[in-house]
Structures are given as C-alpha cells and as structure tokens.
Amino acid sequence: MSQYWSDIVSKLRPYVAGEQPRTANMVKLNTNENPYGPSPRAIEAIREAADDRLRLYPDPTVTELRETIAARFGLTAEEVFVGNGSDEVLAHAFQALLKHERPLLYPDVTYAFYSTYSLLYGVEAIEVPVDDGFRIRLADYDRACGAIIIPNPNAPTGIGLPLIGIEALLAAHPDAVVVIDEAYIDFGGESAAGLVSTYPNLLVIQTLSKSRSLAGLRIGFALGQRPLIEALERVKDSFNSYPLDRLAQLAATAAIKDEAWFETGRRNIIASRESLVRELEALDFEVLPSQANFVFARHQSRSGAALQAALRERGILVRHSPRISDFLRISIGTDEECAHLVSALKEILVA
C-alpha cells in the first residue's frame, strides 16, 4: 500500500502468470506453451527484417497480417483486429464492449484474467457456476445481461463446447455482445469464426501463442463484424497506436501462411495428449476430457499441492491452483517430456 496509489490499485487482484524458470534444465509443463518451435518461415521472416528498418515505426494498421488472417477465415481485413497477445485484445474488449448497465456473465471456473479485468475496468460481473463435472452449462446463461464471455475450450479444464450451443447462445442474446475466447481452439474444438458473418453480436478472440508456437512474440487477434472491430480500434488508438512491432507482424504473417507446419504440430500435440491421458488414468488420476494443449487431472488419493511440489523437486513444473481442489493443469510437452513426467509420477506415487 502507498499513499500515492489510486483507489482501484489497492483493490486489484493481479493475474499471476505461470513460473518462467531461469534454469534451462526444467521440464516446463506449466504455461501451455507449444513444445515445438514456430514455423521456419516465421524465423526466416524475423531474420530478414532484423535490419536498419527497425529504426522505423511498424505499420500501425497491421494491414498485411490482418489481410492474411481475414483470408484464412473468409472475412475482410476490416473484420479483423490485432493486438499484443490475446490478453491485450481481451482488455480492449472489456473497455470497449463489455461494460454495460446490465452485468457481464462468465464461468466461475475459468481464465483468471476475466475477474481481474472486470475489477480494473469497473465492469459489473456475475460468475456463473460450472456443474459438478466442471462443464459450462449454457442454459444457465439464459438470463438478463449486458454481455457474455465464454472460453471455448475452457481454461483450466480444457473442456470444449459444441458449436451448436454457441450459436444458440448468440441467437438468444441478440442485444448483448458475446465474446468467445478461443485460445485453445486448434487442439480439437469447434471454432465460432464461421458465425461472424451471421451474428453482429459475436466477437471471436484467438492467439498465436499456442498452436502457432509464438508465445514469445505476443500476438492475438479478434474477428467480428465492423462495428465491434471499430470499437476495439478506438480504444487501441487511444492507448497505443503501435501495439505490434515489425518483427511480430512479419513472423505472424509467415506463420499463418505455413499451414503444413501448423497442421503437423497440432496433430502431434493432440496425439501426445491422448497418450498422456491414458498414462495418467493408469496411475489412478481422474482426467477431464480436454480439447486443449493441456490436461486437467487429479489423483484419487494424493494432494495436488503435494504432487506439484514433488514434481518440482524432480525438475518438472506443472500448474496447481488451491481454488480448484487437487487438480493439476499439465501442459502437453514432447513425447519425451511427457514420458519423463509419467516416470516421475510413478516414482512419487510408490513412495
């Protein structure tokens, strides 16, 4: 606390990011990063651009990248917004689209940034409980509201929703903005991007951090009809006219165009996830059905906090939240990293 703090600062509960260790010998399965490198085309684009042009400001309209994203989803560049990671895109959405006289609705077990942004931007919010199986019940959102945000698949559970349910939600709330946060959509979920042209109240947010393996460059984007995108642009241009640097723009454009690299990495992670689920279930873990690049699991008789600590002693990082009982969120690593995790768990569980 400080006498110089504003009232809002003293009330904030900042989001706590996953640990980024300084040592290189840790098996990092705690922050849902892609275990495989980005497209070689993205790396080459960065190399080619690392010249004296860095003295110049980047394109403030991010035109080439927006056009590339639009082409992939059958939209126009005017229906695409790009920001510094999907977190920044979400922040602009909270300011521009989600603050109304009626409350914002989102799940009570979900991405912690939603509650952080609600407090930061003064958005009245209601957390809608998930069911006993940690599933989002869309029927529970059939109430008066100013806006809705739904992650699909959800984090930290990894559970996805069918597209038919998302479309029913959009149709039931024509006067409310519905944000579908699709950070993990490429690992088995059904994207709502194809509904953008039909529903003026839909904003779809995605990231290149996960399936495109560009977490270090911080690139996120939103898809929506022009009025929603213009609202985001107005907030962005009042905050920072240059949110995405030159290298990030070029690398992201190259990565999206390299569909073969994306598809190979995506399939590898899905296969590794299914294999890890079988291994964990054989060790007496309950594993929720995941459509993400992580699994959410708890052991039938061991504490999640104790397992996390024991794994860390063996150089393996996983995520644990006291709020969600004894579940561990385990990112999907390479097959070798997953095997190392399973071997360590076997050692821990027999001790």
VMD Tcl script that draws the C-alpha trace (Angstrom):
set ca {
  {0.00 0.00 0.00}
  {1.10 3.55 -0.68}
  {-0.45 6.97 -0.21}
  {0.15 7.53 -3.92}
  {-1.96 4.60 -5.08}
  {-5.34 5.23 -6.64}
  {-8.37 3.52 -5.13}
  {-8.54 0.97 -7.96}
  {-4.92 -0.15 -7.47}
  {-5.49 -1.06 -3.83}
  {-8.47 -3.22 -4.81}
  {-6.83 -5.09 -7.68}
  {-6.04 -8.80 -7.56}
  {-3.45 -9.00 -10.35}
  {-3.24 -12.09 -12.50}
  {-0.32 -14.34 -11.52}
  {1.44 -15.80 -14.54}
  {2.98 -19.26 -14.52}
  {6.57 -19.60 -13.40}
  {9.25 -18.93 -16.01}
  {12.37 -20.56 -14.54}
  {15.82 -19.13 -15.15}
  {17.43 -22.55 -15.27}
  {17.40 -24.39 -18.59}
  {17.12 -27.94 -17.27}
  {13.47 -27.78 -16.13}
  {10.67 -29.67 -17.88}
  {8.16 -26.84 -18.36}
  {4.62 -28.17 -18.38}
  {3.03 -25.26 -16.53}
  {2.22 -22.46 -19.00}
  {0.67 -24.22 -22.02}
  {3.46 -23.26 -24.39}
  {3.88 -25.25 -27.57}
  {6.72 -27.78 -27.17}
  {7.61 -27.49 -30.85}
  {9.22 -24.46 -32.42}
  {7.46 -21.97 -34.67}
  {7.33 -22.26 -38.42}
  {10.77 -21.93 -40.03}
  {9.15 -19.34 -42.27}
  {8.44 -17.20 -39.21}
  {12.07 -17.42 -38.07}
  {13.28 -16.51 -41.56}
  {10.92 -13.54 -41.71}
  {12.43 -12.22 -38.47}
  {15.98 -12.68 -39.75}
  {15.23 -10.83 -42.97}
  {13.59 -7.94 -41.11}
  {16.32 -7.52 -38.49}
  {17.97 -4.64 -40.33}
  {18.03 -0.85 -40.25}
  {14.27 -0.73 -40.82}
  {13.88 -1.32 -37.09}
  {14.53 2.41 -36.66}
  {11.12 2.98 -38.27}
  {7.76 2.58 -36.56}
  {5.81 -0.54 -37.56}
  {2.62 -0.40 -39.60}
  {0.03 0.90 -37.11}
  {-2.82 -0.71 -39.05}
  {-1.09 -4.13 -39.25}
  {-2.53 -4.38 -42.75}
  {-0.70 -7.40 -44.17}
  {-1.29 -9.54 -41.10}
  {-4.96 -8.58 -40.91}
  {-5.39 -9.44 -44.57}
  {-3.68 -12.81 -44.03}
  {-5.92 -13.63 -41.05}
  {-9.01 -12.48 -42.93}
  {-8.19 -14.70 -45.90}
  {-7.87 -17.73 -43.65}
  {-11.33 -17.19 -42.13}
  {-13.17 -15.95 -45.20}
  {-13.55 -12.41 -43.84}
  {-12.33 -8.94 -44.78}
  {-9.42 -7.14 -43.14}
  {-11.95 -4.68 -41.71}
  {-13.38 -7.55 -39.66}
  {-10.02 -8.36 -38.01}
  {-8.37 -6.68 -35.02}
  {-4.81 -7.47 -33.97}
  {-3.24 -6.81 -30.58}
  {-0.29 -7.55 -28.34}
  {-1.37 -11.03 -27.34}
  {-4.95 -12.11 -26.79}
  {-4.76 -10.67 -23.25}
  {-4.49 -7.16 -24.67}
  {-7.30 -7.89 -27.13}
  {-9.43 -9.05 -24.18}
  {-8.53 -5.94 -22.21}
  {-9.68 -3.70 -25.06}
  {-12.88 -5.75 -25.35}
  {-13.64 -5.23 -21.66}
  {-13.26 -1.47 -22.11}
  {-14.96 -1.16 -25.47}
  {-17.71 -3.77 -25.47}
  {-18.36 -5.49 -22.14}
  {-19.20 -2.64 -19.76}
  {-22.95 -2.03 -19.65}
  {-25.71 -1.25 -17.18}
  {-26.54 -4.95 -17.00}
  {-23.85 -7.39 -15.78}
  {-21.28 -9.37 -17.70}
  {-21.57 -13.15 -17.35}
  {-18.70 -15.66 -17.39}
  {-17.96 -19.05 -15.73}
  {-16.83 -19.20 -12.13}
  {-14.03 -21.65 -13.00}
  {-12.21 -20.10 -15.92}
  {-9.35 -17.83 -17.00}
  {-8.45 -15.61 -14.02}
  {-7.92 -12.53 -16.17}
  {-11.70 -12.14 -16.63}
  {-12.22 -11.24 -12.98}
  {-9.06 -9.09 -12.99}
  {-10.24 -7.05 -15.97}
  {-13.75 -6.75 -14.53}
  {-12.33 -5.07 -11.45}
  {-9.77 -3.00 -13.36}
  {-12.33 -1.55 -15.78}
  {-15.27 -1.33 -13.39}
  {-17.36 -3.96 -15.15}
  {-20.15 -5.45 -13.05}
  {-19.80 -9.21 -13.43}
  {-21.61 -12.35 -12.33}
  {-19.71 -15.62 -12.18}
  {-21.95 -18.44 -13.38}
  {-21.17 -21.77 -11.67}
  {-19.99 -24.71 -13.74}
  {-21.58 -28.08 -12.99}
  {-20.12 -30.84 -10.80}
  {-18.11 -32.10 -13.77}
  {-16.61 -28.61 -14.34}
  {-18.68 -28.19 -17.53}
  {-20.16 -24.88 -18.65}
  {-23.95 -25.13 -18.82}
  {-25.04 -22.67 -21.50}
  {-28.65 -22.90 -20.27}
  {-27.50 -21.10 -17.10}
  {-26.72 -18.02 -19.24}
  {-30.39 -17.63 -20.19}
  {-30.80 -14.51 -18.09}
  {-30.70 -10.74 -18.50}
  {-27.16 -9.49 -19.07}
  {-25.15 -6.82 -20.82}
  {-22.52 -9.17 -22.27}
  {-21.16 -12.71 -22.04}
  {-17.66 -14.11 -22.31}
  {-17.17 -17.84 -22.78}
  {-13.81 -19.57 -23.25}
  {-14.01 -22.48 -25.68}
  {-12.32 -24.76 -24.75}
  {-12.38 -23.55 -21.17}
  {-9.23 -22.99 -19.14}
  {-8.07 -24.55 -16.91}
  {-10.37 -27.52 -17.54}
  {-9.81 -27.97 -21.29}
  {-13.48 -28.89 -21.78}
  {-14.97 -27.68 -25.06}
  {-18.46 -26.68 -26.12}
  {-20.27 -27.74 -29.31}
  {-20.74 -25.06 -31.96}
  {-24.49 -25.62 -31.97}
  {-24.60 -24.49 -28.33}
  {-22.57 -21.37 -29.06}
  {-24.90 -20.45 -31.92}
  {-27.95 -20.93 -29.71}
  {-26.37 -18.61 -27.12}
  {-25.78 -15.93 -29.78}
  {-29.35 -16.21 -31.04}
  {-30.76 -15.98 -27.51}
  {-28.86 -12.76 -26.72}
  {-29.11 -10.54 -29.82}
  {-28.70 -7.36 -27.74}
  {-25.58 -8.50 -25.86}
  {-22.02 -8.87 -27.09}
  {-20.91 -12.49 -26.82}
  {-17.14 -12.99 -26.72}
  {-15.85 -16.49 -27.47}
  {-12.27 -16.80 -26.25}
  {-10.67 -19.46 -28.45}
  {-7.08 -19.52 -27.19}
  {-7.01 -23.34 -27.42}
  {-9.46 -23.93 -30.26}
  {-6.95 -25.53 -32.64}
  {-6.46 -28.63 -30.48}
  {-9.86 -30.19 -31.06}
  {-12.58 -27.58 -30.56}
  {-15.19 -26.18 -32.93}
  {-14.44 -22.54 -33.80}
  {-17.20 -19.95 -33.91}
  {-15.29 -17.95 -36.54}
  {-17.65 -19.15 -39.25}
  {-20.57 -17.49 -37.44}
  {-19.12 -13.97 -37.54}
  {-20.88 -13.00 -40.76}
  {-24.24 -14.13 -39.37}
  {-24.17 -12.67 -35.85}
  {-23.35 -8.97 -35.33}
  {-23.01 -9.56 -31.57}
  {-20.20 -12.14 -31.89}
  {-16.53 -11.42 -31.20}
  {-14.10 -14.35 -31.54}
  {-10.65 -13.98 -29.97}
  {-7.69 -16.19 -30.81}
  {-3.94 -16.23 -30.20}
  {-0.80 -17.31 -32.00}
  {0.87 -18.25 -28.71}
  {-0.37 -21.84 -28.60}
  {-0.89 -23.65 -31.90}
  {1.45 -21.33 -33.83}
  {4.16 -21.51 -31.15}
  {4.71 -17.73 -30.99}
  {4.13 -17.04 -27.29}
  {7.36 -15.03 -27.15}
  {6.09 -12.52 -29.70}
  {2.67 -11.82 -28.09}
  {0.19 -11.84 -30.98}
  {-3.56 -12.08 -30.58}
  {-6.49 -11.17 -32.78}
  {-10.25 -10.74 -32.82}
  {-12.82 -11.49 -35.51}
  {-16.13 -9.67 -35.67}
  {-18.37 -7.51 -37.75}
  {-17.10 -3.99 -38.42}
  {-18.87 -2.12 -35.56}
  {-17.28 -4.37 -32.92}
  {-13.83 -4.16 -34.53}
  {-14.09 -0.38 -34.81}
  {-14.81 -0.18 -31.07}
  {-11.61 -2.10 -30.34}
  {-9.64 0.15 -32.69}
  {-10.93 3.27 -30.98}
  {-9.73 2.00 -27.60}
  {-6.42 0.79 -29.01}
  {-5.68 4.07 -30.77}
  {-6.43 5.93 -27.54}
  {-3.97 3.73 -25.67}
  {-1.13 2.75 -28.04}
  {-1.09 3.35 -31.79}
  {1.68 0.77 -32.31}
  {0.75 -2.35 -30.35}
  {2.51 -4.90 -32.55}
  {6.15 -4.49 -33.55}
  {7.55 -5.01 -37.05}
  {9.13 -8.41 -36.30}
  {5.97 -9.78 -34.71}
  {3.83 -8.67 -37.66}
  {6.09 -10.33 -40.23}
  {6.59 -13.54 -38.23}
  {2.86 -13.89 -37.56}
  {2.03 -13.43 -41.24}
  {4.55 -16.08 -42.24}
  {3.37 -18.50 -39.54}
  {-0.27 -18.29 -40.57}
  {0.64 -18.92 -44.20}
  {2.59 -22.07 -43.26}
  {-0.45 -24.31 -42.93}
  {1.53 -27.56 -43.23}
  {3.74 -26.72 -40.23}
  {0.71 -25.72 -38.19}
  {-1.19 -28.89 -39.01}
  {1.73 -31.20 -38.22}
  {2.35 -29.59 -34.83}
  {-1.32 -29.56 -33.96}
  {-1.74 -33.25 -34.71}
  {1.40 -34.16 -32.75}
  {0.09 -32.38 -29.65}
  {-3.33 -34.00 -29.90}
  {-1.74 -37.45 -30.22}
  {0.56 -36.78 -27.25}
  {-2.39 -35.53 -25.20}
  {-4.40 -38.69 -25.79}
  {-1.40 -40.85 -24.89}
  {-0.75 -38.88 -21.71}
  {-4.39 -39.19 -20.66}
  {-4.15 -42.99 -20.87}
  {-0.92 -42.98 -18.85}
  {-2.39 -40.75 -16.14}
  {-5.59 -42.77 -15.87}
  {-3.47 -45.91 -15.42}
  {-1.87 -44.13 -12.44}
  {-5.29 -43.58 -10.82}
  {-5.77 -39.98 -12.00}
  {-9.16 -38.56 -12.92}
  {-8.61 -36.63 -16.16}
  {-11.25 -34.28 -17.54}
  {-11.95 -34.52 -21.29}
  {-9.63 -31.99 -22.93}
  {-9.72 -30.26 -26.29}
  {-6.74 -28.05 -25.39}
  {-2.95 -28.44 -25.31}
  {-3.12 -29.37 -21.63}
  {-4.95 -31.78 -19.36}
  {-6.67 -31.13 -16.04}
  {-6.22 -34.05 -13.68}
  {-6.36 -35.03 -10.02}
  {-5.18 -38.14 -8.26}
  {-7.72 -40.20 -6.37}
  {-5.70 -40.19 -3.15}
  {-2.87 -37.66 -3.36}
  {-2.89 -33.92 -2.77}
  {-2.44 -31.76 -5.85}
  {-0.20 -29.33 -3.97}
  {1.97 -32.20 -2.72}
  {2.26 -33.68 -6.21}
  {3.19 -30.32 -7.69}
  {5.91 -29.83 -5.07}
  {7.28 -33.35 -5.55}
  {7.40 -32.88 -9.32}
  {9.20 -29.58 -8.93}
  {11.85 -31.26 -6.81}
  {12.43 -33.50 -9.81}
  {12.71 -30.59 -12.23}
  {9.15 -30.72 -13.63}
  {6.82 -27.73 -13.49}
  {3.02 -28.12 -13.57}
  {0.29 -25.71 -12.51}
  {-1.83 -26.02 -9.37}
  {-4.49 -23.69 -8.02}
  {-5.76 -24.08 -4.44}
  {-9.16 -22.79 -5.64}
  {-9.72 -25.88 -7.77}
  {-9.25 -28.65 -5.22}
  {-6.48 -31.12 -6.05}
  {-6.40 -30.71 -9.82}
  {-3.16 -30.18 -11.68}
  {-3.07 -28.49 -15.06}
  {-0.40 -30.20 -17.13}
  {0.72 -28.77 -20.46}
  {1.37 -31.21 -23.28}
  {5.10 -31.38 -23.93}
  {7.07 -33.51 -26.32}
  {6.65 -37.25 -26.02}
  {9.97 -37.35 -24.18}
  {8.83 -34.70 -21.69}
  {5.52 -36.48 -21.12}
  {7.37 -39.76 -20.55}
  {9.63 -38.03 -18.03}
  {6.54 -36.71 -16.22}
  {4.92 -40.14 -16.07}
  {8.13 -41.74 -14.83}
  {8.44 -39.13 -12.07}
  {4.81 -39.63 -11.03}
  {5.32 -43.37 -10.77}
  {8.30 -42.77 -8.52}
  {6.34 -40.29 -6.37}
  {3.24 -42.44 -6.05}
  {5.09 -45.50 -4.77}
  {6.95 -43.50 -2.14}
}
mol new
graphics top color blue
foreach p $ca { graphics top sphere $p radius 0.5 }
foreach p [lrange $ca 0 end-1] q [lrange $ca 1 end] { graphics top cylinder $p $q radius 0.2 }
display resetview
